[in-house]
């Protein structure tokens, strides 16, 4: 019992991390249902990277992507082989580490504040909320590089706050390296240098009269080390974009709101929609969310509002001001797009502050109830009700744990029981392409297979990107060729070869029959093939 009481916070943290890892890895090979083609492009680039040994800082396929996440996938493939769970492993690990990072950041934020003695409780609540968050669970199970954003920001801000608190050059250097690493991760992180700039200006303006000239000079020198370390890390990608300016312009072409007819109106509208995603209407993309639900579960959303209000109240302290600034500035990438607003992936940079606000709000709410009960116990008028008050306290504790458990269960149920089996989710993740690939792999080894890519999309390797899912699942099948629909008339197939279109509709089969009359149509578990006789 003494051991349990002494180590209760450590036990709770370990339990939360185990829960987080479970929710991010359970049934990972079949949930989500299929591999979205953006994931497949990442996987295929990683396979090519292992084959060539060329680990790139930027991959040009599929509108261009920073190389860090794809290189992590390549490392996973190298270590454990090529497969679905190996593809998702970097996201699982990164997502679980973000839960731990949220705990550590929460403790760091409340250090040397009036809430320091409660920082452990606030940190546990914050990490529990993000561990059981549908929003974060979802992106921790998809091979999208955006999942790197919360982790890099969290580690970077932890190191930055410790550097400012201790004024140690090596902590500034480490923070600079982490922020610099963001340039290789995800476009939303391109805006992250505003965080250390804000921290520097805030600290300098507030402390210039309180610190000696020598102390200020040391801080200025250490901040210079921070920015120099970031610059050194970013130098290779700066050099790459200076030599490949088309790749840079392609990468940022998605910020099309700036070229709209009324940019001010669009920015205002997107700001309201993005701010509203936390408590009202969230992302409607079935890959990112379920049924347009708010990004935060309703109970967590209430705590989020309470916590943010108190952060505003204490904004004169750097940690509180920095987290508020982080939350709002990392919403900018989502606001500056006209594609699917609110956009859960492009606003993922604000996820960690949102859950820290919620953790703080939950603590304040529970603490208010406890203080109220304490005041009753201290009041002589309630002396004869002490037994009942003690019982009420125990019931409040049980009720609090039940509410937290309820919040976590609803998120689990929504993801694994509702979202997973939703027809829109299945369609968005292209489960039909996974099924087609499985049937192609089941055909006799010597059979020549032709995949007719009759879909629209970004082109990769001379065919629309949807074919990338088939390529990933049939990577060991050498007798596959990909045809565009416009190549059918000039194509001469071998006898007994098999054609299978990606989009299996009546018009494409009529077109195939017209081009190659006398063939045979066969159906195997909803996958339709056309065999040349």
Secondary structure, 3 states (H helix, E strand, C coil): CHHHHHCHHHHHHHHHHHHHHHHHHCCCCCCCCCCCHHHHHHHHHHHHHHHHCCCCCEECCCCCEECHHHHHHHHHHHHHCCCHHHHHHHHHHHHHHHHHHHHHHHHHHCCCCCCHHHHHHHHHHHHHHHHCCHHHHHHCCCCCHHHHHHHHHHHHHHHHHHHHHHCCHHHHHHHHHHHHHHHHCCHHHHHCHHHHHHHHHHHHHHHCCCCCHHHHHHHHHHHHHHHHHHHHHHHHHHHHHHHCHHHHHHHCCCCHHHHCCCHHHHHHHHHHHHHHCCCCCCCCCCCCCCCCCCCCCHHHHHHHHHHHHHHHHCCCCHHHHHHHHHHHHCCHHHHCCCCCCCCCCCCHHHHHHHHHHHHHHHHHHHHHHHHHHHHHHHCHHHHHHHHHHHHHHHHHHHHHHHHHHHHHHHHHHHHHHHHCCCHHHHHHCCHHHHHHHHHHHCCCCCCCEEEEECCCCCEECCEECCHHHHHHHCCCCCCEEEEEHHHCCCCCCCCCCEEEECCCCHHHHHHHHHHCCCCEEEEECCEEEEECC
